[in-house]
Amino acid sequence: MSDTDARIGKRLQELRGEMSQAALAAAMAERGHKWSQATVWSVEAAKRPMRMSEAIDLAEILEIPVDSFAIQDEYGKAMFELGAATARVHFSGLAIGNAVLEYVDRQEKLRALVDAVPSPPAGSPASLLERHIENLAVARHEASVPYQWHAENAFTPDDEDRPYDPKVDGKGWGRGEHQAPA
C-alpha cells in the first residue's frame, strides 16, 4: 500500500481513540459497509485502502471532519484538536442554554402550582399539616433558586459516594452550604 494509506490508517487509529476496533466495525456495518474488526485492523495497518464513502461514514461516526484522516503534521493535528475542542465547548454551551431555558420553564410551572395549592381541609392532623408546610417551603425555595446556584454547587465525581441526606439544604442532595427558607 501507499504512504498515504499508511498515514490514513495511522490517523484512523489515533482518531478512533478508546473506541474498540469491533465497536467501530459494528457502527460501520450499521451503515451498510461490510466491515469487521479485521477490516478496521487492515485499514489501520495499511493493508487495505479506505474508500471515500467509508471515510465519510467514519467521519460521521467519529464526529470529525472528513479531511481529518489526511492530516499528517503536528501543526495540522494541533489545529484539528483546537477545532474539535472549540466545537465541544460550543455544543456544551448550547446544552447549558437549553438546560437553563428548561429550568426557568419548570420553575414557572412550579410557581403556578404553589400558587394554586388550596387551603388544607379543616381538621387535618398536625403531622400532615407540618409535612405539607415543609413541602410548600421546599417548593417555594426551588421556584426561587437562580440557576447559577446549581452551577456553583454542581456535583463532582466525589459526590457519587455521598449518602443521601434529606435534611441537607432542605431538599436532599447538596453540600449543606445553602439553607432552606424558614
N, CA, C and O of each residue as an XYZ file, in Angstrom:
728
protein
N       0.839     -1.182      0.000
C       0.000      0.000      0.000
C       0.884      1.245      0.000
O       2.089      1.173      0.240
N       0.266      2.365     -0.270
C       0.999      3.626     -0.391
C       1.271      4.260      0.971
O       0.707      3.868      1.993
N       2.153      5.253      0.943
C       2.421      6.024      2.163
C       1.159      6.726      2.634
O       0.938      6.879      3.836
N       0.329      7.156      1.683
C      -0.926      7.822      2.034
C      -1.845      6.873      2.788
O      -2.467      7.261      3.777
N      -1.934      5.609      2.316
C      -2.762      4.625      3.020
C      -2.230      4.388      4.433
O      -3.002      4.227      5.378
N      -0.914      4.370      4.563
C      -0.308      4.165      5.886
C      -0.626      5.339      6.800
O      -0.964      5.153      7.969
N      -0.515      6.557      6.258
C      -0.828      7.749      7.042
C      -2.288      7.757      7.471
O      -2.606      8.061      8.621
N      -3.184      7.416      6.527
C      -4.621      7.394      6.826
C      -4.922      6.327      7.870
O      -5.704      6.566      8.790
N      -4.313      5.160      7.739
C      -4.532      4.095      8.713
C      -4.075      4.483     10.106
O      -4.764      4.225     11.093
N      -2.898      5.109     10.175
C      -2.386      5.559     11.475
C      -3.308      6.623     12.068
O      -3.590      6.628     13.267
N      -3.768      7.519     11.202
C      -4.651      8.596     11.667
C      -5.988      8.040     12.145
O      -6.538      8.514     13.139
N      -6.514      7.035     11.441
C      -7.758      6.404     11.886
C      -7.585      5.821     13.276
O      -8.457      5.965     14.133
N      -6.461      5.167     13.494
C      -6.206      4.588     14.815
C      -6.167      5.680     15.884
O      -6.713      5.495     16.972
N      -5.525      6.821     15.588
C      -5.482      7.936     16.538
C      -6.877      8.488     16.791
O      -7.264      8.719     17.936
N      -7.626      8.697     15.719
C      -8.950      9.315     15.831
C      -9.960      8.396     16.497
O     -10.899      8.864     17.141
N      -9.775      7.108     16.346
C     -10.679      6.130     16.962
C     -10.581      6.222     18.476
O     -11.551      5.922     19.174
N      -9.436      6.628     18.996
C      -9.255      6.791     20.434
C      -9.503      5.503     21.191
O      -8.907      4.467     20.898
N     -10.392      5.583     22.170
C     -10.675      4.416     23.000
C     -11.772      3.531     22.437
O     -12.091      2.492     23.015
N     -12.351      3.934     21.315
C     -13.357      3.089     20.676
C     -12.649      1.836     20.144
O     -11.631      1.935     19.460
N     -13.182      0.688     20.456
C     -12.547     -0.551     20.001
C     -12.727     -0.730     18.504
O     -13.629     -0.153     17.896
N     -11.853     -1.540     17.922
C     -11.977     -1.856     16.501
C     -13.316     -2.542     16.247
O     -13.968     -2.277     15.236
N     -13.729     -3.419     17.158
C     -15.001     -4.131     16.995
C     -16.185     -3.166     17.025
O     -17.123     -3.311     16.240
N     -16.148     -2.182     17.924
C     -17.238     -1.207     18.021
C     -17.301     -0.352     16.757
O     -18.387     -0.059     16.257
N     -16.139      0.049     16.241
C     -16.121      0.836     15.017
C     -16.636      0.009     13.843
O     -17.394      0.509     13.011
N     -16.226     -1.249     13.779
C     -16.702     -2.134     12.704
C     -18.223     -2.297     12.769
O     -18.896     -2.284     11.738
N     -18.754     -2.451     13.972
C     -20.205     -2.600     14.138
C     -20.938     -1.341     13.681
O     -21.981     -1.425     13.032
N     -20.385     -0.170     14.023
C     -21.009      1.093     13.601
C     -20.966      1.235     12.077
O     -21.913      1.736     11.471
N     -19.883      0.799     11.471
C     -19.789      0.844     10.001
C     -20.761     -0.158      9.380
O     -21.384      0.141      8.361
N     -20.896     -1.329      9.974
C     -21.830     -2.342      9.460
C     -23.268     -1.827      9.527
O     -24.072     -2.109      8.638
N     -23.594     -1.069     10.583
C     -24.930     -0.482     10.708
C     -25.218      0.483      9.562
O     -26.377      0.711      9.213
N     -24.172      1.043      8.983
C     -24.320      1.986      7.874
C     -24.226      1.294      6.511
O     -24.179      1.954      5.472
N     -24.198     -0.042      6.527
C     -24.228     -0.789      5.280
C     -22.878     -1.212      4.722
O     -22.809     -1.774      3.630
N     -21.815     -0.950      5.453
C     -20.486     -1.368      4.993
C     -20.199     -2.779      5.510
O     -20.603     -3.133      6.618
N     -19.512     -3.568      4.717
C     -19.161     -4.931      5.131
C     -17.841     -4.883      5.891
O     -16.796     -5.329      5.417
N     -17.939     -4.325      7.082
C     -16.759     -4.165      7.914
C     -16.824     -5.120      9.099
O     -17.889     -5.383      9.659
N     -15.650     -5.629      9.462
C     -15.488     -6.433     10.670
C     -14.305     -5.833     11.427
O     -13.691     -4.870     10.970
N     -14.001     -6.394     12.556
C     -12.837     -5.929     13.314
C     -11.586     -6.087     12.457
O     -10.688     -5.245     12.503
N     -11.525     -7.154     11.683
C     -10.363     -7.389     10.807
C     -10.245     -6.296      9.742
O      -9.135     -5.940      9.347
N     -11.363     -5.767      9.278
C     -11.335     -4.687      8.280
C     -10.720     -3.438      8.891
O      -9.892     -2.778      8.263
N     -11.119     -3.115     10.104
C     -10.551     -1.943     10.784
C      -9.047     -2.132     10.922
O      -8.269     -1.223     10.632
N      -8.646     -3.317     11.365
C      -7.217     -3.604     11.508
C      -6.506     -3.441     10.170
O      -5.426     -2.854     10.112
N      -7.098     -3.952      9.096
C      -6.483     -3.886      7.766
C      -6.291     -2.450      7.301
O      -5.255     -2.114      6.728
N      -7.293     -1.596      7.545
C      -7.170     -0.185      7.155
C      -6.100      0.484      8.004
O      -5.259      1.216      7.481
N      -6.126      0.237      9.318
C      -5.136      0.866     10.203
C      -3.718      0.394      9.900
O      -2.764      1.156     10.061
N      -3.572     -0.840      9.470
C      -2.249     -1.393      9.146
C      -1.848     -1.111      7.697
O      -0.806     -1.586      7.245
N      -2.648     -0.356      6.977
C      -2.403     -0.014      5.572
C      -2.346     -1.257      4.695
O      -1.626     -1.282      3.697
N      -3.091     -2.276      5.058
C      -3.207     -3.480      4.241
C      -4.390     -3.365      3.276
O      -4.510     -4.131      2.319
N      -5.256     -2.390      3.552
C      -6.455     -2.179      2.734
C      -6.714     -0.681      2.671
O      -6.706     -0.018      3.708
N      -6.946     -0.126      1.480
C      -7.229      1.314      1.393
C      -8.650      1.618      1.877
O      -9.541      0.770      1.832
N      -8.823      2.843      2.333
C     -10.143      3.289      2.755
C     -10.833      3.936      1.553
O     -10.232      4.748      0.850
N     -12.075      3.578      1.326
C     -12.860      4.181      0.246
C     -13.433      5.521      0.729
O     -13.602      5.745      1.927
N     -13.720      6.380     -0.211
C     -14.260      7.703      0.136
C     -15.583      7.578      0.875
O     -15.799      8.284      1.860
N     -16.472      6.702      0.429
C     -17.762      6.536      1.111
C     -17.547      6.044      2.539
O     -18.301      6.408      3.442
N     -16.535      5.228      2.743
C     -16.215      4.750      4.093
C     -15.677      5.897      4.942
O     -16.029      6.030      6.114
N     -14.822      6.724      4.343
C     -14.260      7.862      5.077
C     -15.366      8.810      5.538
O     -15.332      9.326      6.655
N     -16.333      9.029      4.672
C     -17.450      9.924      5.026
C     -18.228      9.352      6.205
O     -18.538     10.074      7.153
N     -18.545      8.054      6.154
C     -19.288      7.448      7.270
C     -18.444      7.356      8.531
O     -18.953      7.551      9.634
N     -17.148      7.060      8.376
C     -16.263      7.035      9.548
C     -16.211      8.408     10.218
O     -16.257      8.513     11.444
N     -16.115      9.452      9.403
C     -16.074     10.808      9.953
C     -17.349     11.123     10.726
O     -17.299     11.751     11.783
N     -18.492     10.687     10.198
C     -19.754     10.919     10.913
C     -19.794     10.140     12.217
O     -20.231     10.664     13.242
N     -19.342      8.892     12.185
C     -19.330      8.061     13.395
C     -18.423      8.680     14.457
O     -18.786      8.755     15.630
N     -17.241      9.121     14.029
C     -16.263      9.675     14.968
C     -16.505     11.155     15.266
O     -15.814     11.752     16.091
N     -17.509     11.747     14.577
C     -17.869     13.155     14.752
C     -16.684     14.074     14.488
O     -16.329     14.922     15.307
N     -16.088     13.878     13.319
C     -14.925     14.664     12.901
C     -15.104     15.075     11.445
O     -15.918     14.480     10.738
N     -14.367     16.076     10.983
C     -14.397     16.403      9.551
C     -13.701     15.296      8.748
O     -12.772     14.659      9.243
N     -14.144     15.074      7.534
C     -13.576     14.019      6.689
C     -12.091     14.235      6.448
O     -11.326     13.271      6.401
N     -11.670     15.498      6.292
C     -10.261     15.727      5.989
C      -9.327     15.423      7.163
O      -8.108     15.506      7.019
N      -9.891     15.071      8.321
C      -9.074     14.729      9.480
C      -8.192     13.519      9.218
O      -7.130     13.388      9.827
N      -8.612     12.635      8.325
C      -7.821     11.448      8.026
C      -6.534     11.788      7.284
O      -5.568     11.027      7.334
N      -6.514     12.928      6.595
C      -5.359     13.306      5.787
C      -4.326     14.133      6.552
O      -3.221     14.346      6.053
N      -4.661     14.596      7.736
C      -3.734     15.436      8.499
C      -2.509     14.612      8.854
O      -2.620     13.486      9.339
N      -1.337     15.190      8.606
C      -0.137     14.410      8.858
C       0.885     15.096      9.750
O       1.680     14.412     10.395
N       0.892     16.416      9.809
C       1.913     17.060     10.626
C       1.349     17.477     11.985
O       0.138     17.477     12.203
N       2.246     17.823     12.872
C       1.854     18.185     14.237
C       1.009     19.459     14.260
O       0.089     19.581     15.069
N       1.318     20.400     13.380
C       0.526     21.615     13.313
C      -0.913     21.290     12.914
O      -1.853     21.786     13.535
N      -1.088     20.475     11.899
C      -2.424     20.085     11.459
C      -3.187     19.359     12.555
O      -4.381     19.587     12.751
N      -2.484     18.477     13.272
C      -3.133     17.760     14.375
C      -3.533     18.728     15.484
O      -4.615     18.611     16.058
N      -2.653     19.685     15.780
C      -2.966     20.656     16.828
C      -4.169     21.509     16.425
O      -5.044     21.786     17.245
N      -4.207     21.921     15.158
C      -5.335     22.725     14.690
C      -6.629     21.905     14.690
O      -7.700     22.430     14.996
N      -6.528     20.625     14.349
C      -7.705     19.754     14.404
C      -8.210     19.655     15.844
O      -9.407     19.798     16.094
N      -7.303     19.412     16.786
C      -7.700     19.305     18.197
C      -8.301     20.615     18.693
O      -9.268     20.612     19.455
N      -7.727     21.731     18.260
C      -8.272     23.028     18.638
C      -9.693     23.192     18.115
O     -10.586     23.616     18.849
N      -9.898     22.857     16.854
C     -11.241     22.959     16.276
C     -12.229     22.029     16.953
O     -13.372     22.407     17.211
N     -11.787     20.803     17.241
C     -12.669     19.832     17.901
C     -13.018     20.301     19.314
O     -14.172     20.203     19.730
N     -12.033     20.806     20.048
C     -12.299     21.295     21.405
C     -13.224     22.509     21.373
O     -14.103     22.649     22.223
N     -13.023     23.379     20.397
C     -13.890     24.547     20.250
C     -15.330     24.112     19.998
O     -16.264     24.654     20.589
N     -15.501     23.133     19.120
C     -16.848     22.638     18.826
C     -17.483     22.010     20.065
O     -18.670     22.213     20.316
N     -16.704     21.247     20.846
C     -17.254     20.626     22.056
C     -17.698     21.689     23.056
O     -18.754     21.558     23.675
N     -16.892     22.749     23.216
C     -17.273     23.835     24.128
C     -18.550     24.509     23.624
O     -19.454     24.807     24.403
N     -18.612     24.741     22.322
C     -19.805     25.374     21.747
C     -21.045     24.526     22.012
O     -22.063     25.047     22.468
N     -20.972     23.237     21.735
C     -22.134     22.370     21.941
C     -22.481     22.238     23.420
O     -23.657     22.128     23.769
N     -21.475     22.249     24.293
C     -21.757     22.239     25.732
C     -22.476     23.519     26.134
O     -23.397     23.492     26.950
N     -22.051     24.641     25.558
C     -22.723     25.911     25.840
C     -24.170     25.896     25.393
O     -25.050     26.387     26.100
N     -24.422     25.327     24.207
C     -25.809     25.208     23.752
C     -26.618     24.318     24.696
O     -27.776     24.609     24.993
N     -26.004     23.239     25.162
C     -26.699     22.347     26.100
C     -27.022     23.078     27.397
O     -28.105     22.912     27.959
N     -26.077     23.889     27.869
C     -26.326     24.674     29.079
C     -27.475     25.646     28.840
O     -28.377     25.767     29.670
N     -27.440     26.334     27.710
C     -28.511     27.274     27.389
C     -29.867     26.602     27.352
O     -30.838     27.120     27.902
N     -29.936     25.450     26.704
C     -31.201     24.710     26.653
C     -31.631     24.258     28.038
O     -32.815     24.304     28.371
N     -30.667     23.820     28.848
C     -30.999     23.386     30.209
C     -31.516     24.560     31.042
O     -32.451     24.401     31.827
N     -30.913     25.731     30.873
C     -31.373     26.918     31.610
C     -32.798     27.266     31.202
O     -33.636     27.551     32.059
N     -33.082     27.245     29.895
C     -34.443     27.541     29.439
C     -35.437     26.538     30.018
O     -36.523     26.923     30.451
N     -35.078     25.266     30.030
C     -35.958     24.248     30.608
C     -36.130     24.479     32.106
O     -37.234     24.339     32.632
N     -35.045     24.832     32.798
C     -35.085     25.086     34.230
C     -36.031     26.243     34.546
O     -36.871     26.136     35.440
N     -35.895     27.339     33.817
C     -36.745     28.514     34.036
C     -38.202     28.162     33.767
O     -39.086     28.573     34.518
N     -38.459     27.413     32.711
C     -39.829     26.991     32.391
C     -40.404     26.131     33.513
O     -41.554     26.311     33.915
N     -39.604     25.203     34.013
C     -40.088     24.344     35.107
C     -40.307     25.127     36.384
O     -41.225     24.831     37.149
N     -39.463     26.131     36.621
C     -39.681     26.976     37.797
C     -41.005     27.725     37.680
O     -41.752     27.827     38.654
N     -41.293     28.244     36.502
C     -42.558     28.959     36.303
C     -43.744     28.033     36.561
O     -44.716     28.439     37.198
N     -43.676     26.818     36.083
C     -44.750     25.851     36.314
C     -44.863     25.506     37.790
O     -45.967     25.347     38.310
N     -43.723     25.391     38.468
C     -43.745     25.103     39.902
C     -44.377     26.258     40.668
O     -45.178     26.031     41.575
N     -44.029     27.497     40.317
C     -44.634     28.653     40.990
C     -46.148     28.661     40.796
O     -46.892     28.973     41.726
N     -46.607     28.320     39.591
C     -48.053     28.276     39.324
C     -48.718     27.209     40.187
O     -49.815     27.423     40.703
N     -48.062     26.062     40.348
C     -48.623     25.001     41.193
C     -48.664     25.432     42.654
O     -49.644     25.175     43.354
N     -47.602     26.086     43.114
C     -47.574     26.559     44.511
C     -48.702     27.559     44.739
O     -49.391     27.503     45.758
N     -48.886     28.466     43.795
C     -49.943     29.477     43.933
C     -51.340     28.853     43.904
O     -52.284     29.424     44.451
N     -51.474     27.700     43.277
C     -52.789     27.070     43.131
C     -53.131     26.096     44.270
O     -54.225     25.533     44.287
N     -52.215     25.893     45.211
C     -52.496     24.956     46.306
C     -53.604     25.533     47.176
O     -53.489     26.653     47.674
N     -54.671     24.772     47.359
C     -55.778     25.275     48.202
C     -55.427     25.170     49.685
O     -54.419     24.569     50.056
N     -56.249     25.745     50.500
C     -56.076     25.634     51.954
C     -56.323     24.192     52.357
O     -57.127     23.496     51.737
N     -55.623     23.738     53.407
C     -55.835     22.351     53.844
C     -57.247     22.161     54.392
O     -57.860     23.097     54.904
N     -57.748     20.940     54.277
C     -59.085     20.673     54.804
C     -59.133     20.879     56.320
O     -58.154     20.628     57.022
N     -60.257     21.328     56.799
C     -60.440     21.519     58.245
C     -60.271     20.176     58.944
O     -60.711     19.140     58.446
N     -59.634     20.214     60.093
C     -59.457     19.010     60.888
C     -58.300     18.135     60.446
O     -58.192     16.999     60.906
N     -57.417     18.631     59.554
C     -56.261     17.838     59.121
C     -55.331     17.641     60.307
O     -55.128     18.561     61.099
N     -54.759     16.436     60.434
C     -53.837     16.184     61.554
C     -52.626     17.114     61.493
O     -52.180     17.486     60.407
N     -52.101     17.483     62.647
C     -50.968     18.406     62.738
C     -49.750     17.862     61.995
O     -49.038     18.627     61.345
N     -49.499     16.554     62.079
C     -48.331     15.976     61.414
C     -48.441     16.124     59.893
O     -47.446     16.377     59.214
N     -49.656     15.966     59.369
C     -49.873     16.132     57.932
C     -49.676     17.593     57.537
O     -49.061     17.883     56.511
N     -50.192     18.507     58.345
C     -50.037     19.936     58.066
C     -48.561     20.341     58.079
O     -48.112     21.108     57.227
N     -47.820     19.820     59.047
C     -46.389     20.134     59.119
C     -45.662     19.660     57.868
O     -44.830     20.382     57.319
N     -45.974     18.449     57.417
C     -45.345     17.898     56.223
C     -45.717     18.729     54.984
O     -44.872     18.984     54.126
N     -46.988     19.147     54.899
C     -47.417     19.961     53.766
C     -46.763     21.342     53.783
O     -46.380     21.868     52.738
N     -46.638     21.924     54.974
C     -45.971     23.225     55.105
C     -44.506     23.110     54.674
O     -43.976     23.987     53.991
N     -43.869     22.020     55.084
C     -42.480     21.795     54.688
C     -42.379     21.612     53.165
O     -41.475     22.157     52.532
N     -43.304     20.846     52.587
C     -43.300     20.648     51.129
C     -43.474     21.968     50.394
O     -42.801     22.215     49.393
N     -44.381     22.829     50.889
C     -44.583     24.137     50.275
C     -43.330     25.003     50.391
O     -42.963     25.702     49.446
N     -42.682     24.955     51.543
C     -41.464     25.749     51.735
C     -40.374     25.300     50.763
O     -39.689     26.130     50.167
N     -40.218     23.999     50.608
C     -39.207     23.478     49.682
C     -39.572     23.855     48.249
O     -38.700     24.244     47.473
N     -40.846     23.744     47.891
C     -41.280     24.099     46.537
C     -41.049     25.585     46.271
O     -40.568     25.955     45.200
N     -41.390     26.445     47.244
C     -41.154     27.883     47.069
C     -39.663     28.170     46.908
O     -39.254     29.000     46.096
N     -38.872     27.466     47.698
C     -37.419     27.631     47.614
C     -36.921     27.254     46.217
O     -36.185     28.022     45.596
N     -37.313     26.087     45.723
C     -36.869     25.625     44.403
C     -37.361     26.553     43.302
O     -36.680     26.741     42.293
N     -38.521     27.122     43.489
C     -39.071     28.029     42.484
C     -38.328     29.364     42.456
O     -38.484     30.141     41.515
N     -37.519     29.632     43.488
C     -36.829     30.916     43.560
C     -35.311     30.815     43.407
O     -34.647     31.842     43.271
N     -34.751     29.615     43.425
C     -33.299     29.463     43.344
C     -32.825     29.787     41.923
O     -33.301     29.180     40.963
N     -31.904     30.726     41.780
C     -31.403     31.020     40.430
C     -30.572     29.847     39.914
O     -29.928     29.146     40.695
N     -30.587     29.640     38.613
C     -29.877     28.503     38.040
C     -28.385     28.564     38.348
O     -27.730     27.522     38.388
N     -27.834     29.747     38.564
C     -26.412     29.868     38.861
C     -26.033     29.140     40.142
O     -24.918     28.634     40.268
N     -26.976     29.087     41.109
C     -26.681     28.393     42.363
C     -26.359     26.936     42.070
O     -25.453     26.363     42.674
N     -27.098     26.340     41.149
C     -26.857     24.938     40.811
C     -25.501     24.761     40.150
O     -24.829     23.756     40.380
N     -25.090     25.716     39.336
C     -23.778     25.635     38.702
C     -22.679     25.690     39.756
O     -21.696     24.954     39.680
N     -22.854     26.562     40.732
C     -21.856     26.682     41.799
C     -21.803     25.435     42.675
O     -20.765     25.138     43.266
N     -22.895     24.715     42.761
C     -22.976     23.540     43.630
C     -23.104     22.249     42.826
O     -23.628     21.251     43.322
N     -22.628     22.272     41.601
C     -22.744     21.095     40.730
C     -21.999     19.920     41.332
O     -21.014     20.085     42.051
N     -22.483     18.747     41.027
C     -21.862     17.529     41.537
C     -20.506     17.307     40.896
O     -20.283     17.647     39.734
N     -19.628     16.743     41.660
C     -18.323     16.333     41.157
C     -18.270     14.811     41.261
O     -19.127     14.213     41.911
N     -17.280     14.173     40.635
C     -17.200     12.712     40.751
C     -17.167     12.226     42.200
O     -17.643     11.130     42.496
N     -16.605     13.038     43.108
C     -16.561     12.642     44.516
C     -17.949     12.576     45.140
O     -18.147     11.866     46.127
N     -18.915     13.306     44.579
C     -20.263     13.356     45.143
C     -21.030     12.052     44.953
O     -22.026     11.820     45.638
N     -20.581     11.198     44.032
C     -21.321      9.972     43.748
C     -21.424      9.062     44.966
O     -22.393      8.316     45.107
N     -20.423      9.122     45.846
C     -20.413      8.246     47.016
C     -21.058      8.875     48.238
O     -21.164      8.232     49.283
N     -21.493     10.130     48.120
C     -22.087     10.808     49.263
C     -23.450     10.190     49.562
O     -24.262     10.021     48.652
N     -23.712      9.852     50.823
C     -25.023      9.267     51.157
C     -26.133     10.302     51.052
O     -25.909     11.497     51.246
N     -27.312      9.833     50.746
C     -28.486     10.695     50.645
C     -28.858     11.181     52.036
O     -28.937     10.385     52.972
N     -29.085     12.467     52.180
C     -29.488     13.057     53.456
C     -30.600     14.062     53.185
O     -30.329     15.157     52.693
N     -31.864     13.703     53.500
C     -32.984     14.590     53.174
C     -32.956     15.921     53.916
O     -33.685     16.838     53.538
N     -32.150     16.055     54.945
C     -32.117     17.303     55.703
C     -31.103     18.298     55.152
O     -31.137     19.478     55.501
N     -30.194     17.826     54.286
C     -29.179     18.714     53.744
C     -29.842     19.716     52.814
O     -30.576     19.329     51.904
N     -29.597     20.972     53.030
C     -30.129     22.151     52.333
C     -31.631     22.095     52.074
O     -32.127     22.732     51.144
N     -32.347     21.342     52.887
C     -33.795     21.377     52.860
C     -34.458     20.568     51.771
O     -35.686     20.539     51.701
N     -33.694     19.911     50.917
C     -34.356     19.183     49.837
C     -33.645     17.902     49.417
O     -34.121     17.218     48.512
N     -32.556     17.563     50.023
C     -31.886     16.330     49.626
C     -30.469     16.590     49.211
O     -29.745     17.294     49.914
N     -30.048     16.053     48.105
C     -28.655     16.143     47.658
C     -28.167     17.579     47.714
O     -28.827     18.490     47.216
N     -27.033     17.768     48.309
C     -26.438     19.084     48.400
C     -25.270     19.055     49.343
O     -24.984     18.031     49.964
N     -24.606     20.152     49.450
C     -23.405     20.214     50.277
C     -23.673     20.841     51.634
O     -22.768     20.952     52.460
N     -24.900     21.247     51.864
C     -25.230     21.842     53.148
C     -24.820     23.302     53.256
O     -24.947     23.892     54.329
N     -24.330     23.900     52.173
C     -23.890     25.289     52.216
C     -25.064     26.245     52.098
O     -24.945     27.428     52.415
N     -26.181     25.737     51.650
C     -27.349     26.580     51.405
C     -28.482     26.095     52.314
O     -28.756     24.896     52.376
N     -29.114     26.983     52.989
C     -30.181     26.591     53.899
C     -31.538     26.826     53.260
O     -31.733     27.789     52.519
N     -32.470     25.936     53.558
C     -33.842     26.092     53.083
C     -34.451     27.312     53.756
O     -34.072     27.655     54.876
N     -35.379     27.961     53.095
C     -36.016     29.150     53.693
C     -36.785     28.772     54.941
O     -37.314     27.667     55.062
N     -36.835     29.720     55.870
C     -37.556     29.462     57.128
C     -39.032     29.612     56.942
O     -39.795     29.433     57.891
